Amino acid sequence: MPTIFRSGPYRVFFYSNEGNPREAIHVHVMAGGREAKIWVQPDVSVASSHGFNARELNAIIQIVDEHHEKIEQAWYEHFGH
C-alpha cells in the first residue's frame, strides 16, 4: 500500500494489486478506520465510502483534486503507463 501523501488525518494511497485489468486512476483514503475510494480520472469523484460523512467526503475530494498531478505521477511511477 504505497502512501502517496498525508493531509491532516487522511492517508492517501493505492493498493499495489489494483486488479487486472487495472481500473482508472484512483486512490484510497483512510482515517480512523474509515476508508473511501476516490476516482482521479476522468474526474475526481467518490467511488465508494465506508464511514465518512458528506462533509468529510467534500474535504477529501478537494484534497485529491488539489494533488491530482502528484497522484497521477505516483500511479504511473508504480504501475507504468
C-alpha positions in Angstrom: 0.0 0.0 0.0 2.2 2.8 -1.2 1.3 6.0 0.7 1.3 9.0 -1.7 0.9 11.7 0.9 -0.9 12.6 4.1 -3.1 15.6 4.7 -4.4 16.2 8.2 -6.0 13.0 9.4 -6.1 11.4 5.9 -3.7 9.0 4.4 -3.9 8.9 0.6 -2.6 5.7 -1.0 -3.3 3.0 -3.6 -3.1 -0.8 -3.3 -0.2 -2.4 -5.2 -2.5 -5.1 -6.6 -5.2 -2.9 -8.1 -6.6 -5.6 -10.3 -6.3 -6.9 -13.8 -7.4 -5.2 -15.9 -6.4 -2.2 -13.9 -9.1 0.3 -13.2 -8.8 4.0 -14.0 -6.5 6.1 -11.7 -7.9 6.2 -8.2 -6.8 6.4 -4.6 -7.9 5.1 -1.3 -8.2 7.5 1.7 -8.1 6.3 5.2 -8.6 8.0 8.6 -9.6 6.4 11.9 -10.7 3.1 10.5 -12.8 4.7 7.7 -12.0 4.3 4.0 -13.0 5.9 0.8 -12.1 5.1 -2.8 -11.8 8.2 -4.9 -11.6 8.3 -8.7 -8.9 10.7 -10.0 -9.7 10.2 -13.7 -11.7 11.1 -15.6 -13.0 13.4 -12.9 -12.3 13.5 -9.1 -15.3 11.7 -7.6 -16.3 9.3 -4.9 -16.3 5.6 -6.0 -17.2 4.3 -2.5 -17.1 5.3 1.1 -17.3 3.4 4.4 -17.7 5.7 7.4 -17.1 9.2 6.1 -19.9 11.7 6.2 -20.7 14.1 3.4 -18.6 16.9 4.9 -15.5 14.7 5.2 -16.0 13.4 1.6 -16.2 17.0 0.3 -12.9 17.8 2.1 -11.3 14.6 0.7 -12.4 15.4 -2.8 -10.9 18.8 -2.5 -7.6 17.4 -1.2 -7.4 14.8 -4.0 -8.3 17.4 -6.6 -5.5 19.7 -5.3 -3.0 16.9 -5.5 -4.2 15.1 -8.7 -0.9 15.7 -10.5 1.2 14.2 -7.7 -1.2 11.2 -7.5 -1.0 10.6 -11.3 2.8 10.8 -11.2 2.9 8.3 -8.3 0.5 6.0 -10.1 2.5 6.0 -13.4 5.8 5.5 -11.5 4.4 2.5 -9.7 2.2 0.9 -12.4 3.7 2.3 -15.6 1.6 3.9 -18.4 
